[in-house]
Amino acid sequence: MKDKPRVVVVGYGYAGRCFHAYLVGLASQLQLYGVVTSRPEARAQIQSQLGVKVFSRFDEVLADPAVDLVVLATPNDLHAPQAIQAMEAGKHVVTDKPMCLSTAEADAMIATSRTSGKLLSVFQNRRWDGDYLTVRQVMAEGLLGEVFYMELCWAQYGVPRGWRSEHQHGGGKFMDLGAHLLDQALQMVPAPVAKVYARFFDRGWTTDVEDHALCLLSFGNGVEVQITTSSLARRPRPRWYVMGTKGTLVKEGVDPQERAMVAGQIDAAREEPAQYPRLWVETAGRSSEVVLETLPGRWRSYYENIAEAVQDRDKLAVTPQSVRRVMAVIEAARASAASGQAVKPEGEG
């Protein structure tokens, strides 16, 4: 393989433009070789701003022997078939999250990765969110004692648009941002998920995806995690609420990297002190509040790791097997919401 693997981003909507093409361009060990789009106005923009090859069809990428890695910034229902096609054509693959629509699709993707010998990963960039890294550190240092309950929430107000408003394409905030929250929870709790209970609500928008989702994960070690996603929240809840035997942590606001990235300078991301995590602990018999500075996040690390893993210089940070667990929990949540009963995720112990 060439010193710098050549990368093509498939799709040039918000995710393809602002996340993938931008972050691949920052990874010194990768070369942004091309972008796929069928929109004439996007083609002109890509040529003038990025100066890379523009493809109009996915099959043109598969037929190009210069392409090493394909990044799928396409609707969620296309992730599995396109990933399988790409790996069978000899390309490494990164899909945007969610990985796909089901565990059956995830298993087919993983099997193709094994038989083809091609790397497969999922863009779970929020494993490098500053708030997530901070909560992990607080837990590791024992400041909360034994953590037994967490709430992770992503709540906004606004109707889903485009394919994200359509169930057949894998739309809905639970499938979208919920995939990040579930991934974070699964990374933080060192135990299998014993059962999942979920409720989906349709109370606001005339779409065929949920407006509000509530999902409770009961882990085998006794930890309970509540995941909430909403497009009906006129005022957001805390992003994190974590309870342990020695303290409680509350974190408002979301990681500032996206805002800085859209502005074209992700390294300028800074969090407002008003959104720093607050930790309540008991000191000398009295409750006291401690303000903790949020650790800096670093989404750039994802594609830096991809570059190293493709060239066999490092282990893959986000393995498809780890993200398959997310798909199993999403499946269990949908089954629970339909039946009203708690469901054990497939493959969890």
Secondary structure per residue as TSV (DSSP state, phi and psi in degrees):
chain	resnum	aa	ss	phi	psi
A	1	M	-	360.0	149.8
A	2	K	-	-60.1	160.2
A	3	D	S	-57.0	-40.6
A	4	K	S	-112.7	110.7
A	5	P	-	-57.3	136.8
A	6	R	E	-89.2	129.7
A	7	V	E	-116.3	137.3
A	8	V	E	-119.8	128.1
A	9	V	E	-93.8	122.9
A	10	V	E	-97.4	110.3
A	11	G	-	105.1	132.2
A	12	Y	-	-130.4	42.9
A	13	G	S	-82.6	-155.6
A	14	Y	H	-58.8	-47.8
A	15	A	I	-66.7	-46.1
A	16	G	I	-64.0	-39.2
A	17	R	I	-78.0	-55.4
A	18	C	I	-83.8	-30.7
A	19	F	I	-96.1	-67.1
A	20	H	I	-73.6	-53.5
A	21	A	I	-60.3	-38.7
A	22	Y	H	-66.1	-49.9
A	23	L	H	-72.2	-36.1
A	24	V	H	-61.1	-39.9
A	25	G	H	-63.9	-23.6
A	26	L	H	-86.8	-16.0
A	27	A	-	-81.5	110.2
A	28	S	T	-64.4	-22.1
A	29	Q	T	-96.3	9.2
A	30	L	-	-122.9	152.2
A	31	Q	E	-117.2	119.2
A	32	L	E	-72.8	105.2
A	33	Y	E	-91.9	-34.1
A	34	G	E	-168.1	171.3
A	35	V	E	-137.6	142.7
A	36	V	E	-104.5	125.8
A	37	T	-	-156.6	147.1
A	38	S	-	-101.0	-2.2
A	39	R	-	-87.9	120.5
A	40	P	H	-56.8	-40.2
A	41	E	H	-66.7	-33.4
A	42	A	H	-71.8	-36.6
A	43	R	H	-60.5	-43.3
A	44	A	H	-64.6	-40.1
A	45	Q	H	-65.3	-43.1
A	46	I	H	-62.0	-45.2
A	47	Q	H	-65.2	-38.6
A	48	S	H	-79.5	-34.6
A	49	Q	H	-96.3	-35.2
A	50	L	T	-104.5	-27.7
A	51	G	-	63.7	34.2
A	52	V	-	-115.3	171.9
A	53	K	E	-67.3	141.2
A	54	V	E	-114.5	124.0
A	55	F	E	-104.2	145.3
A	56	S	S	-99.3	-17.5
A	57	R	S	-137.8	149.3
A	58	F	H	-63.1	-38.5
A	59	D	H	-66.7	-22.6
A	60	E	H	-66.2	-35.3
A	61	V	H	-67.5	-44.0
A	62	L	H	-63.2	-30.4
A	63	A	H	-84.9	-8.9
A	64	D	-	-88.3	111.9
A	65	P	T	-69.3	-13.2
A	66	A	T	-77.8	-16.8
A	67	V	-	-81.3	126.1
A	68	D	-	-101.2	-38.2
A	69	L	E	-134.0	132.3
A	70	V	E	-111.5	130.0
A	71	V	E	-109.4	121.5
A	72	L	E	-97.1	100.6
A	73	A	-	-105.8	52.5
A	74	T	S	-112.9	169.3
A	75	P	-	-52.5	148.9
A	76	N	G	-58.8	-32.6
A	77	D	G	-72.3	-11.6
A	78	L	G	-94.0	-10.9
A	79	H	H	-58.7	-50.0
A	80	A	H	-65.3	-54.7
A	81	P	H	-63.2	-38.4
A	82	Q	H	-70.6	-38.6
A	83	A	H	-62.7	-43.5
A	84	I	H	-64.4	-44.6
A	85	Q	H	-58.8	-44.8
A	86	A	H	-65.3	-45.1
A	87	M	H	-65.5	-38.5
A	88	E	H	-65.5	-25.1
A	89	A	T	-87.0	3.6
A	90	G	T	91.3	18.9
A	91	K	-	-107.1	143.7
A	92	H	E	-73.5	156.6
A	93	V	E	-136.9	136.1
A	94	V	E	-119.9	127.8
A	95	T	E	-105.1	148.3
A	96	D	E	-65.9	164.8
A	97	K	S	-85.1	153.7
A	98	P	S	-69.8	162.0
A	99	M	-	-55.3	-41.5
A	100	C	-	-170.7	-153.1
A	101	L	S	-110.5	-11.7
A	102	S	S	-158.9	165.0
A	103	T	H	-68.5	-30.6
A	104	A	H	-62.8	-42.8
A	105	E	H	-66.0	-41.4
A	106	A	H	-59.8	-43.3
A	107	D	H	-63.7	-39.3
A	108	A	H	-65.9	-38.5
A	109	M	H	-66.0	-44.9
A	110	I	H	-64.2	-40.5
A	111	A	H	-63.0	-41.1
A	112	T	H	-66.4	-38.1
A	113	S	H	-59.9	-41.6
A	114	R	H	-68.0	-46.7
A	115	T	H	-70.9	-32.1
A	116	S	H	-86.6	-20.0
A	117	G	T	74.4	20.4
A	118	K	-	-105.3	143.9
A	119	L	-	-65.9	141.0
A	120	L	E	-134.1	127.0
A	121	S	E	-143.5	166.9
A	122	V	E	-125.5	139.2
A	123	F	E	-76.4	72.0
A	124	Q	-	-91.7	64.4
A	125	N	G	-64.8	-19.3
A	126	R	G	-79.1	5.5
A	127	R	G	-71.7	-10.0
A	128	W	G	-115.9	23.2
A	129	D	-	-71.7	143.1
A	130	G	H	-64.2	-39.0
A	131	D	H	-67.0	-41.4
A	132	Y	H	-61.9	-46.4
A	133	L	H	-61.8	-36.7
A	134	T	H	-68.1	-45.5
A	135	V	H	-62.0	-41.6
A	136	R	H	-60.0	-42.6
A	137	Q	H	-66.8	-42.6
A	138	V	H	-59.5	-42.4
A	139	M	H	-66.0	-43.9
A	140	A	H	-63.4	-33.1
A	141	E	T	-81.2	-3.3
A	142	G	T	75.8	15.1
A	143	L	T	-68.1	-24.1
A	144	L	T	-96.5	-3.4
A	145	G	-	74.1	-143.5
A	146	E	S	-86.2	112.5
A	147	V	E	-75.0	130.7
A	148	F	E	-125.3	-12.0
A	149	Y	E	-150.8	135.9
A	150	M	E	-138.2	146.8
A	151	E	E	-121.6	127.5
A	152	L	E	-118.3	127.2
A	153	C	E	-135.7	139.6
A	154	W	E	-134.6	101.8
A	155	A	E	-127.0	127.6
A	156	Q	-	-136.3	176.4
A	157	Y	B	-125.0	122.7
A	158	G	S	155.7	145.8
A	159	V	-	-74.4	134.9
A	160	P	-	-61.7	145.1
A	161	R	-	-124.9	161.5
A	162	G	G	61.5	-148.2
A	163	W	G	-66.2	-18.4
A	164	R	G	-70.6	-9.5
A	165	S	G	-96.3	5.8
A	166	E	-	-120.3	123.5
A	167	H	G	-59.8	-40.0
A	168	Q	G	-62.0	-24.2
A	169	H	G	-96.8	7.2
A	170	G	T	79.9	33.0
A	171	G	-	-79.4	-177.4
A	172	G	S	100.9	143.9
A	173	K	H	-67.7	-29.8
A	174	F	H	-65.2	-39.8
A	175	M	H	-71.6	-33.0
A	176	D	H	-82.9	-83.7
A	177	L	H	-74.5	-26.2
A	178	G	H	-60.2	-30.9
A	179	A	H	-62.0	-32.8
A	180	H	H	-71.0	-46.1
A	181	L	H	-64.7	-42.0
A	182	L	H	-63.2	-42.2
A	183	D	H	-61.4	-43.1
A	184	Q	H	-62.3	-44.2
A	185	A	H	-62.2	-43.7
A	186	L	H	-66.6	-31.0
A	187	Q	H	-73.4	-29.0
A	188	M	H	-87.3	-29.0
A	189	V	S	-103.9	113.8
A	190	P	-	-82.3	63.4
A	191	A	S	-161.3	155.0
A	192	P	-	-70.9	158.0
A	193	V	E	-84.7	119.7
A	194	A	E	-79.0	-39.2
A	195	K	E	-159.8	157.4
A	196	V	E	-128.6	130.4
A	197	Y	E	-122.6	132.6
A	198	A	E	-142.5	152.5
A	199	R	E	-135.3	133.6
A	200	F	E	-113.1	138.5
A	201	F	E	-119.0	142.7
A	202	D	-	-125.4	89.5
A	203	R	-	-124.5	-1.9
A	204	G	S	-134.7	-53.2
A	205	W	-	-105.7	149.7
A	206	T	S	-90.1	65.1
A	207	T	S	-122.1	173.5
A	208	D	S	-103.4	23.9
A	209	V	S	-117.8	161.0
A	210	E	-	-65.9	148.7
A	211	D	S	-90.4	-27.5
A	212	H	E	-150.2	136.4
A	213	A	E	-133.1	138.2
A	214	L	E	-126.3	125.4
A	215	C	E	-135.8	125.7
A	216	L	E	-111.7	121.1
A	217	L	E	-102.3	123.8
A	218	S	E	-105.6	113.2
A	219	F	E	-88.1	158.1
A	220	G	T	-65.5	-19.3
A	221	N	T	-93.1	9.5
A	222	G	S	94.7	-5.7
A	223	V	-	-77.1	136.6
A	224	E	E	-112.8	133.5
A	225	V	E	-127.7	125.3
A	226	Q	E	-102.7	125.1
A	227	I	E	-109.0	126.8
A	228	T	E	-127.5	129.9
A	229	T	E	-127.7	145.1
A	230	S	E	-155.1	144.0
A	231	S	S	-112.4	16.5
A	232	L	B	-118.1	8.7
A	233	A	-	-88.6	106.6
A	234	R	S	-73.0	-21.2
A	235	R	S	-135.7	123.4
A	236	P	-	-69.1	151.8
A	237	R	-	-86.7	171.7
A	238	P	-	-56.9	144.5
A	239	R	S	-68.0	-37.0
A	240	W	E	-133.0	139.3
A	241	Y	E	-140.4	111.4
A	242	V	E	-125.8	126.7
A	243	M	E	-114.6	134.5
A	244	G	E	-133.1	178.2
A	245	T	S	-71.9	-15.4
A	246	K	S	-115.3	-9.3
A	247	G	E	-175.7	173.0
A	248	T	E	-131.3	135.5
A	249	L	E	-116.5	136.5
A	250	V	E	-127.6	131.2
A	251	K	E	-130.1	119.4
A	252	E	-	-94.2	158.4
A	253	G	S	78.3	168.6
A	254	V	-	-115.0	162.7
A	255	D	-	-54.3	134.4
A	256	P	T	-81.7	0.5
A	257	Q	H	-65.0	-36.5
A	258	E	H	-63.2	-45.7
A	259	R	H	-60.0	-43.3
A	260	A	H	-68.6	-36.7
A	261	M	H	-65.7	-43.9
A	262	V	H	-62.2	-32.1
A	263	A	T	-77.9	-5.0
A	264	G	T	92.8	11.0
A	265	Q	-	-148.2	77.9
A	266	I	G	-63.1	-29.9
A	267	D	G	-71.4	-9.3
A	268	A	G	-88.4	2.1
A	269	A	-	-61.3	127.2
A	270	R	-	-139.1	138.5
A	271	E	-	-93.4	140.5
A	272	E	-	-67.9	135.5
A	273	P	G	-55.9	-27.0
A	274	A	G	-63.7	-19.0
A	275	Q	G	-104.2	9.6
A	276	Y	S	-62.9	150.0
A	277	P	-	-62.9	145.4
A	278	R	E	-119.2	130.9
A	279	L	E	-117.1	126.4
A	280	W	E	-106.9	121.4
A	281	V	E	-133.4	167.1
A	282	E	E	-99.2	123.9
A	283	T	E	-125.7	121.4
A	284	A	T	53.3	41.5
A	285	G	T	80.3	3.0
A	286	R	E	-126.8	145.9
A	287	S	E	-75.8	134.3
A	288	S	E	-135.3	151.9
A	289	E	E	-105.5	132.9
A	290	V	E	-121.4	127.7
A	291	V	E	-94.8	127.5
A	292	L	-	-110.9	134.7
A	293	E	-	-74.1	133.0
A	294	T	-	-67.9	133.4
A	295	L	-	-63.6	147.0
A	296	P	-	-69.5	134.5
A	297	G	-	-82.9	167.2
A	298	R	-	-155.8	83.0
A	299	W	T	-63.9	-24.7
A	300	R	H	-56.4	-26.3
A	301	S	H	-61.5	-29.3
A	302	Y	H	-60.5	-56.3
A	303	Y	H	-73.7	-24.1
A	304	E	H	-63.0	-40.4
A	305	N	H	-68.4	-39.2
A	306	I	H	-58.4	-44.8
A	307	A	H	-58.8	-43.3
A	308	E	H	-69.5	-40.1
A	309	A	H	-69.4	-39.4
A	310	V	H	-59.7	-34.6
A	311	Q	T	-98.1	15.5
A	312	D	T	60.2	33.6
A	313	R	S	-105.5	-6.4
A	314	D	S	-159.4	160.0
A	315	K	-	-75.7	150.3
A	316	L	-	-69.9	126.2
A	317	A	S	-73.8	-40.7
A	318	V	S	-113.3	96.9
A	319	T	-	-83.4	151.4
A	320	P	H	-65.0	-29.8
A	321	Q	H	-64.3	-38.5
A	322	S	H	-68.1	-34.3
A	323	V	H	-82.1	-21.2
A	324	R	H	-57.8	-34.0
A	325	R	H	-60.1	-37.2
A	326	V	H	-60.4	-45.2
A	327	M	H	-63.4	-36.8
A	328	A	H	-65.1	-39.3
A	329	V	H	-69.3	-40.2
A	330	I	H	-61.4	-43.6
A	331	E	H	-59.9	-45.6
A	332	A	H	-63.1	-38.8
A	333	A	H	-63.8	-43.1
A	334	R	H	-65.2	-39.8
A	335	A	H	-66.0	-39.2
A	336	S	H	-65.7	-43.9
A	337	A	H	-62.5	-33.8
A	338	A	H	-75.4	-35.2
A	339	S	H	-97.6	-22.6
A	340	G	S	81.0	6.8
A	341	Q	S	-116.5	153.9
A	342	A	-	-69.7	145.4
A	343	V	B	-129.9	138.1
A	344	K	-	-85.6	126.7
A	345	P	-	-65.7	141.9
A	346	E	T	-63.8	132.3
A	347	G	T	87.2	-0.3
A	348	E	-	-95.3	78.6
A	349	G	-	73.0	360.0
